[in-house]
């Protein structure tokens, strides 16, 4: 989830939208190369923890 900004919106057909809601965008990123390339072109990447990350998202504060 995030803001309704161009870098955070991916147009999907109804079938893939429903699949995204049930399986999650990370699974869609891994499963479908077309969606992965679209998301990567928008600046998203998998971080070291295996989660999707974008430079425009706020980062949680570090805990020491």
N, C-alpha and C positions, 0 to 999 in steps of 0.2 A: 504494500500500500504506500501511497505517497501522493504528492500534489498532482493536480491535473495540468501538467506541463508537457510540451511536445516530447521531451526526453523520457517521459514516464508513461506514454500512451502507445499501445501497440494495437493496430486494427486486426481483429480476428473474426473468422466466421463463427456462427453460432455454435457449431459443433466443437471447435477448438476453445471457444470462450467457456463453454460448460466443462470441458476437460480441464482447463486451467483452474477453474473454481474447485474441482474435485481433487486434482492431483497437485496443483501448485505450479507457479511459473518456473521454478527451478527444474522440475521434472520436464516441463515443456522445452526448456532451454537445452536440456540434455537429449531429449528424444527427437526433436524436430530441427533439422539443420536450417531450414528456412526461417523459423522463429529465432533460432540462435543467432544467425547472421543479422537479422533485423535488430535484435536486442543489442548485439555487439556494436552495430553501426550507430546506435543511439548512445553509446558510451558505457554500457553495462558490461561487467566481467564477473567471473567467479573469483572470490577472494580465497585466501589460504585456508579458510574454514569450510570451503565448498558452498558458500552462500553468494547470491547475487549482490553486487555492490555497485554504487555509482558515486562519482566524485561530488555530485550536487546534493547528495543526501547528507543530513547532519550525522555526525559521529557521536556515539554514546561516550560519556566521560570515562576516562581510564580509572580503574580502581587499583590502588597499590596494596 
